[in-house]
Amino acid sequence: MRSIETIANVSPDGKLTVQLPYDMPPGNYRVVVAIDEAPTIDEFPLESPSLAATTTTEDAWEFLNTLIEMVEAPDD
């Protein structure tokens, strides 16, 4: 069994679309879906295959740094 965390898109007709890692062989799989009800960040649309294919490591680090800046540390 393999666990993958990714962003999914649910269309109005209830279809779920996800971008899987490129090393995932094509085929039919039994899957378990757990949905986090917190909203996603729309600044970096991962559901676009062309964006996923052309994103550089530098772009990914820039995105992660943006996310880190959005996190507020709890008061101790």
CORLINKA-V513974 format. One record per residue. N is the residue number from 1. PHI is phi in whole degrees, 0 to 359 (NA if undefined). BURIAL is + if it has 9 or more other C-alpha atoms within 8 Angstrom, else -. Layout:
# CORLINKA-V513974
n:N phi:PHI burial:BURIAL
n:N phi:PHI burial:BURIAL
This chain:
# CORLINKA-V513974
n:1 phi:NA burial:-
n:2 phi:234 burial:-
n:3 phi:259 burial:-
n:4 phi:228 burial:-
n:5 phi:256 burial:-
n:6 phi:207 burial:-
n:7 phi:264 burial:+
n:8 phi:242 burial:+
n:9 phi:242 burial:+
n:10 phi:252 burial:+
n:11 phi:279 burial:-
n:12 phi:303 burial:-
n:13 phi:270 burial:-
n:14 phi:88 burial:-
n:15 phi:277 burial:-
n:16 phi:258 burial:-
n:17 phi:237 burial:-
n:18 phi:226 burial:+
n:19 phi:258 burial:+
n:20 phi:262 burial:-
n:21 phi:300 burial:-
n:22 phi:291 burial:-
n:23 phi:274 burial:-
n:24 phi:277 burial:-
n:25 phi:294 burial:-
n:26 phi:296 burial:-
n:27 phi:149 burial:-
n:28 phi:266 burial:-
n:29 phi:228 burial:-
n:30 phi:275 burial:-
n:31 phi:232 burial:-
n:32 phi:242 burial:-
n:33 phi:245 burial:-
n:34 phi:241 burial:-
n:35 phi:253 burial:-
n:36 phi:280 burial:-
n:37 phi:281 burial:-
n:38 phi:289 burial:-
n:39 phi:293 burial:-
n:40 phi:269 burial:-
n:41 phi:269 burial:-
n:42 phi:273 burial:-
n:43 phi:287 burial:-
n:44 phi:222 burial:-
n:45 phi:289 burial:-
n:46 phi:286 burial:+
n:47 phi:285 burial:+
n:48 phi:275 burial:-
n:49 phi:301 burial:-
n:50 phi:294 burial:-
n:51 phi:292 burial:+
n:52 phi:298 burial:+
n:53 phi:286 burial:-
n:54 phi:253 burial:-
n:55 phi:288 burial:-
n:56 phi:270 burial:-
n:57 phi:300 burial:-
n:58 phi:298 burial:-
n:59 phi:298 burial:-
n:60 phi:297 burial:+
n:61 phi:296 burial:-
n:62 phi:298 burial:-
n:63 phi:296 burial:+
n:64 phi:297 burial:-
n:65 phi:297 burial:-
n:66 phi:297 burial:-
n:67 phi:296 burial:-
n:68 phi:299 burial:-
n:69 phi:294 burial:-
n:70 phi:278 burial:-
n:71 phi:278 burial:-
n:72 phi:259 burial:-
n:73 phi:286 burial:-
n:74 phi:290 burial:-
n:75 phi:284 burial:-
n:76 phi:266 burial:-
